[in-house]
Amino acid sequence: MLVDRDQEMSALEREFRSKTAAFTVIYGRRRLGKTRLITEFCKGKRAIYFLATEENEKENMLLFQRCIAKFAGSNALLKGPSLDDWGLLFDVIADLATQDERLIVAIDEFQYLGLANKAFPSILMREWDQKLSGKNIMLILCGSLIRMMKSQTLNYSSPLYGRRTSQIRLRQIPFHYYHEFAPGLSRDDLIQRYAVTGGVPRYAEIFDERTPLMEQVRDLILSPSSFLYNEPEFLLGKEVSEIGNYFSVLKSIAAGDRKLGKISSSLRVVQTSLTKYLATLEELDLVEREVPVTEENPSRSKRGLYRIKDNFMQFWFRFVYPYKDLLETGQSDYVFKHLQERFIVNHCSYVYEDICREHVLWNLASAFGLDRIGHWWGVGDIEIDICGYDSTGENMLFGECKYSSSPKGIEVLLDLRRKAKYVPWKAQTRKELFVLYSRAGFTDELRQMAEDDHSVILAE
């Protein structure tokens, strides 16, 4: 199933329809569906698909030769002994490209070719410049090791720099589309499942909508033999060295140490030694540094807080990693009980805030001209779950998210209005809008107030 990839598919189709040779780089973390995107795009088109492996260069060259031979059919050169020259293979590809019908050549897990031979990006640069760039061809390079794909294809230092005609960084599926993975689930069930899998298609697909979520968590994540038990180790292991240091940082953030100083104190290391780890985790799209949405210079703000962006990674470092010794020794009952007791309050409620902010972006932002959406915190314990504003106008939205089992009443609105007074942005002239989100709905009294006051929106 290909969910929410219309924009990426359209970008590939534009490149395919181009009158000149196209060179597209696709990259993103594991399990996002990059291979599926490519195979769906190639359906019905003349395409050679090659999946590179972690084997040596000779083996990869042989595999590539076989892929071309399968496509070419009768080419005697390709059906003969194994070739030992990339140039000969690209000669055949150049001959297969015709003026009448475009040829796609997709190399998946491209970074492994550069690992097997550091000179391969230079080799491909030569083959592209001399043989392919003038042909009716579309070259796709795809990879799941983000830092390596950047260094081999996108960075200025790469021999391939400047050759690409487009690039696509695949990211997680927004909650807006998540119901397509499990159309039979209620919204509340979807929220809890999304809190575990995030928007990673492969994770979402392995969870069965007919089986209770917690049962599947126990089988698919907490069991040492399960598919997702060691997933973060596979995810980070090929991207970074010193994986233990990265795990310590992620564990600290997952436990609630969001300020740089707190992370430093928790790990008993100086703050300056953490910056490279945090920068790498941000590059990998696993961690982000947040500041209050009204900050004028976010990069210079001293109010930054770090958070794990990936729901699964946050879940794993909160409920699995700290208890691996118990899980490895067969004491999963304690871990499972701990998880059940804290899953809603310590995990789902925060994911729910992200989902609500996304709802504002999709459903309210354009109507009120909001071009900056995030959340806001100030002195002491003043914190507003959702805050958005029109930087060229005077509209400002404040939102509160309540993931609890009881309907919310007027006191929630009054408290939100009280906290909004602490936000200084155009305090005297702004037009304020208040939106409340509640898992369990609202009291009749609050509903009546919202009907009478058009500045109040209730969302369930």
C-alpha positions in Angstrom: 0.0 0.0 0.0 1.3 3.4 -1.0 -0.1 6.0 1.4 0.4 9.8 1.1 3.1 9.8 -1.6 1.2 11.8 -4.2 3.6 14.7 -4.0 6.7 12.5 -4.4 5.0 10.5 -7.3 4.2 13.8 -9.0 7.8 15.0 -8.7 9.0 11.7 -10.3 6.5 12.0 -13.1 7.7 15.5 -13.9 11.2 14.3 -14.1 10.1 11.4 -16.3 8.3 13.8 -18.7 11.3 16.1 -18.9 12.8 16.5 -22.4 16.3 16.1 -21.2 18.1 13.5 -19.1 16.9 13.4 -15.5 19.0 12.6 -12.4 16.9 12.1 -9.2 18.2 11.4 -5.7 15.8 9.8 -3.2 16.8 9.3 0.4 15.4 8.9 3.9 15.5 6.6 6.9 14.7 2.9 6.8 11.2 1.6 6.5 9.7 4.7 4.9 8.7 3.0 1.6 11.4 4.3 -0.7 11.7 1.1 -2.6 7.9 0.8 -2.9 7.7 4.3 -4.2 10.2 3.5 -6.9 8.6 0.2 -8.0 5.2 1.8 -8.1 6.5 4.6 -10.2 8.3 2.2 -12.6 5.1 0.2 -13.3 4.3 0.2 -17.0 7.6 2.0 -17.9 10.9 0.8 -19.4 12.9 0.4 -16.2 16.0 -1.3 -14.9 15.9 -1.7 -11.1 19.0 -2.7 -9.2 19.3 -3.2 -5.5 22.9 -2.8 -4.3 24.1 -5.0 -1.5 26.8 -4.8 1.2 28.8 -7.3 -0.8 32.0 -6.4 -2.5 32.2 -4.4 -5.7 32.6 -7.4 -8.0 29.4 -9.1 -6.7 27.5 -5.8 -7.1 28.8 -5.5 -10.6 27.6 -9.0 -11.4 24.2 -8.3 -9.9 23.9 -5.1 -11.9 24.9 -7.0 -15.1 22.2 -9.6 -14.5 19.5 -6.9 -14.0 20.5 -5.3 -17.3 20.6 -8.6 -19.0 17.1 -9.5 -17.8 15.9 -6.2 -19.2 17.8 -6.3 -22.4 16.9 -9.9 -23.2 19.1 -10.8 -26.2 22.3 -8.8 -25.5 25.1 -11.3 -25.9 27.6 -9.2 -24.0 25.5 -9.3 -20.9 24.8 -13.0 -21.1 28.5 -13.8 -21.2 31.1 -14.0 -18.4 31.0 -11.5 -15.5 32.2 -8.1 -16.6 34.8 -6.3 -14.5 34.3 -2.8 -15.9 31.4 -0.4 -14.9 32.0 1.4 -18.2 31.0 -1.6 -20.3 27.7 -1.8 -18.3 26.9 1.8 -18.8 27.8 1.5 -22.5 24.9 -1.1 -22.7 22.6 1.2 -20.8 23.4 4.1 -23.1 22.6 1.9 -26.1 19.3 0.7 -24.6 18.1 4.3 -24.2 16.1 5.3 -27.3 14.7 8.6 -28.5 11.2 7.1 -28.6 10.8 5.8 -25.1 12.4 6.9 -21.9 14.5 4.5 -19.9 14.6 4.5 -16.1 17.6 3.2 -14.3 17.0 2.9 -10.6 19.9 2.0 -8.2 18.5 1.3 -4.8 20.7 1.4 -1.6 23.2 3.3 -3.7 25.4 4.1 -0.7 26.7 0.5 -0.6 28.4 1.0 -4.0 30.3 3.9 -2.5 31.2 1.8 0.5 32.5 -1.0 -1.6 34.5 1.4 -3.8 35.1 5.0 -2.6 35.7 6.0 -6.1 32.3 4.9 -7.4 30.7 8.3 -7.2 33.6 9.6 -9.5 33.0 6.6 -11.8 29.3 7.4 -12.0 30.1 11.1 -12.6 32.2 10.1 -15.6 29.6 7.7 -17.0 26.9 10.3 -16.6 28.8 13.1 -18.2 30.2 11.1 -21.1 27.4 8.6 -21.9 24.1 9.2 -20.2 23.5 12.9 -19.8 22.7 13.3 -23.5 20.3 10.3 -23.6 16.6 9.9 -23.1 17.2 8.5 -19.6 16.1 8.9 -16.0 18.6 7.9 -13.4 17.4 7.4 -9.8 19.8 6.9 -6.9 18.1 5.8 -3.7 19.5 5.2 -0.3 18.5 4.7 3.4 21.7 5.9 5.1 21.1 9.6 5.2 24.5 10.9 6.0 26.2 8.7 3.5 23.7 9.5 0.7 24.4 13.2 1.4 28.1 12.8 1.3 28.1 10.6 -1.9 25.5 12.5 -3.9 24.4 15.9 -2.5 27.2 17.6 -0.7 29.5 20.0 -2.5 32.5 17.7 -2.0 30.8 14.9 -3.9 31.9 14.3 -7.5 28.2 14.0 -8.3 27.4 17.4 -6.9 25.5 19.5 -9.5 24.5 16.6 -11.6 21.1 15.9 -10.0 18.0 17.5 -11.5 15.9 16.8 -8.4 16.0 15.3 -5.0 13.4 13.8 -2.7 13.8 13.3 1.0 11.1 10.9 2.1 9.7 11.6 5.6 7.1 10.0 7.8 3.4 9.9 7.0 1.3 12.6 8.8 -1.5 11.4 11.1 -3.9 13.0 8.6 -3.4 9.9 6.3 -2.8 7.3 9.0 -6.3 5.9 8.9 -5.5 4.4 5.5 -3.3 1.8 7.2 -6.2 0.7 9.4 -9.6 2.0 8.1 -11.5 -0.1 10.6 -10.1 1.5 13.7 -11.7 4.3 15.7 -9.9 7.7 15.9 -8.8 7.0 19.5 -7.4 3.6 18.5 -5.6 5.2 15.6 -4.0 7.8 18.0 -2.7 5.1 20.3 -1.4 3.0 17.5 0.2 6.1 15.9 1.8 6.8 19.2 3.7 3.5 18.9 4.5 3.3 15.2 4.6 6.9 14.2 4.2 7.6 10.5 6.7 4.9 9.4 4.7 2.8 6.8 6.5 -0.5 7.5 5.8 -0.3 11.3 2.1 0.7 10.7 1.7 -2.3 8.3 2.8 -5.0 10.6 0.2 -4.0 13.3 -3.1 -5.9 12.8 -6.2 -3.8 13.4 -8.1 -6.8 14.6 -5.8 -7.5 17.6 -5.6 -5.3 20.7 -2.7 -2.8 20.5 -1.0 -3.8 23.8 -1.0 -7.5 22.8 0.9 -6.6 19.6 3.3 -4.3 21.5 4.2 -7.2 23.7 4.7 -9.6 20.8 6.3 -7.2 18.2 8.4 -4.9 20.4 8.9 -6.3 23.9 9.9 -9.8 22.9 13.7 -10.1 22.4 13.1 -12.2 19.2 10.6 -9.7 17.7 10.9 -7.6 14.6 11.1 -4.2 16.4 13.0 -5.2 19.5 16.4 -4.0 18.2 15.1 -1.7 15.5 16.8 1.5 16.8 20.1 -0.3 16.9 19.8 -1.3 13.2 18.6 2.3 12.4 21.5 4.1 14.0 24.2 1.4 13.8 25.1 2.1 10.2 24.7 5.9 10.5 27.0 6.6 13.4 29.9 5.4 15.4 29.8 5.6 19.2 26.3 4.4 19.1 26.3 4.0 22.9 26.7 7.8 23.3 23.8 8.5 21.0 21.6 6.0 22.9 22.5 7.7 26.2 21.4 11.1 24.7 18.2 9.7 23.4 17.4 7.9 26.7 17.9 11.1 28.6 15.6 13.1 26.3 13.0 10.3 26.4 13.1 10.5 30.2 12.2 14.2 30.1 15.6 15.9 30.1 14.9 18.4 27.3 17.2 21.2 28.2 20.8 21.0 27.1 21.9 21.6 30.7 19.7 18.8 32.0 20.9 16.3 29.4 24.5 17.3 30.3 23.8 16.9 34.0 22.0 13.6 33.5 24.9 12.1 31.5 27.6 13.8 33.6 29.3 15.3 30.6 30.0 18.9 29.6 27.5 20.6 27.3 30.0 21.2 24.5 30.6 17.5 24.1 26.9 16.9 23.4 26.5 19.3 20.5 27.9 17.0 17.8 25.5 14.1 18.9 22.5 16.4 18.9 23.4 17.9 15.6 23.7 14.4 14.0 20.4 13.3 15.5 18.7 16.4 14.1 20.3 15.7 10.7 18.8 12.2 10.9 15.4 13.7 11.6 15.2 11.8 14.9 15.5 14.8 17.3 14.5 18.5 16.9 15.3 21.6 19.0 12.1 23.5 19.7 11.8 27.1 20.8 8.6 29.1 21.7 6.9 29.8 18.4 7.2 33.6 18.9 11.0 33.7 19.1 12.4 36.1 16.5 15.8 34.3 16.2 15.2 30.6 16.9 18.8 29.5 16.3 20.0 32.0 18.9 17.3 31.5 21.5 18.4 30.4 24.9 15.0 28.8 25.5 15.5 25.8 23.3 14.2 22.3 24.3 15.1 19.0 22.6 12.5 16.4 21.8 12.5 13.0 20.0 10.5 13.6 16.8 10.0 9.9 16.0 7.1 8.4 18.0 8.5 4.9 17.8 12.0 6.0 19.0 10.4 8.0 21.8 8.3 4.9 22.8 11.3 2.6 22.6 13.7 4.7 24.6 11.0 5.4 27.2 9.6 1.9 27.6 12.0 -0.6 26.2 15.7 0.4 26.3 15.8 1.2 30.1 14.4 -2.3 30.8 16.3 -4.4 28.3 18.0 -6.3 31.2 14.6 -7.4 32.5 13.3 -8.3 29.0 16.4 -10.3 28.2 16.0 -12.3 31.4 12.4 -13.2 30.8 10.9 -10.6 33.2 8.6 -9.0 30.7 5.6 -9.0 32.9 7.0 -6.1 35.0 7.9 -4.1 32.0 4.5 -4.7 30.4 2.7 -3.6 33.5 4.8 -0.5 33.7 4.1 0.3 30.1 0.3 -0.1 30.5 0.2 2.1 33.6 2.1 5.0 31.9 1.4 4.7 28.2 -1.5 7.2 28.1 -0.2 9.8 30.5 3.6 9.6 29.7 3.4 9.0 26.0 0.0 9.2 24.2 -0.9 12.6 25.7 2.2 14.2 24.1 1.7 12.5 20.8 -1.9 13.8 20.9 -0.5 17.4 21.1 1.4 16.8 17.9 -1.7 15.4 16.2 -3.7 18.5 17.3 -1.0 20.9 16.0 -1.1 19.0 12.7 -4.9 19.4 12.7 -4.5 23.2 13.0 -2.0 23.2 10.2 -4.4 21.2 7.9 -7.7 22.7 8.8 -7.4 26.2 10.4 -4.1 27.7 9.3 -5.2 28.9 5.9 -8.5 30.2 7.1 -6.9 32.5 9.6 -3.7 33.2 7.7 -1.5 31.4 10.2 2.0 31.0 8.9 3.8 30.0 12.1 2.5 27.2 14.3 4.1 25.5 17.2 3.7 25.8 20.9 4.8 28.4 23.5 6.2 28.4 27.0 7.2 31.3 29.2 8.3 32.0 32.8 7.6 29.3 35.4 5.0 26.7 34.4 3.2 28.7 31.8 2.9 26.5 28.7 0.4 26.6 25.8 0.1 23.4 23.7 -0.7 25.2 20.5 0.2 28.7 19.4 0.0 30.1 15.9 -0.1 33.5 14.4 -0.1 35.5 11.1 3.3 37.1 11.0 2.0 39.7 8.5 -1.3 40.4 10.3 -2.8 40.3 13.7 -4.5 36.9 14.1 -3.3 34.6 16.9 -4.5 31.2 17.8 -4.2 29.5 21.2 -5.0 25.8 21.7 -5.2 23.3 24.5 -5.1 19.5 24.1 -6.7 17.2 26.7 -6.2 13.5 26.2 -8.2 12.3 29.2 -11.3 10.2 29.8 -13.7 12.9 31.1 -15.4 15.7 29.1 -13.8 19.1 29.5 -15.7 22.2 30.8 -15.4 26.0 30.9 -12.5 26.0 33.3 -10.2 24.7 30.5 -11.1 27.6 28.3 -10.7 30.1 31.1 -7.3 28.7 31.9 -6.2 29.0 28.3 -7.4 32.6 28.1 -5.4 33.3 31.3 -2.2 31.8 29.9 -2.7 33.6 26.6 -2.2 36.9 28.4 1.4 36.0 29.0 2.2 35.9 25.3 3.5 39.3 24.4 3.0 39.2 20.6 0.8 42.2 19.6 -1.0 41.9 22.9 -3.0 45.1 22.5 -4.1 44.7 19.0 -4.2 41.0 18.0 -7.4 39.1 17.2 -7.5 36.0 19.3 -8.9 32.6 18.5 -9.1 29.7 21.0 -9.3 26.1 20.0 -9.8 23.2 22.4 -9.2 19.5 21.7 -10.5 16.8 23.9 -10.4 13.1 23.6 -13.6 12.7 25.7 -15.5 15.7 24.3 -16.9 18.7 26.2 -19.6 19.6 28.7 -22.9 21.1 27.5 -22.0 24.3 29.2 -18.8 24.7 27.2 -20.6 23.7 24.0 -23.2 26.5 24.6 -20.5 29.0 25.3 -18.7 28.1 22.0 -21.9 28.5 20.1 -22.3 32.0 21.5 -18.6 33.0 21.1 -17.2 32.7 17.6 -13.7 33.0 18.8 -13.9 29.5 20.4 -13.6 26.3 18.4 -14.2 22.9 19.9 -12.6 19.8 18.3 -12.9 16.2 19.4 
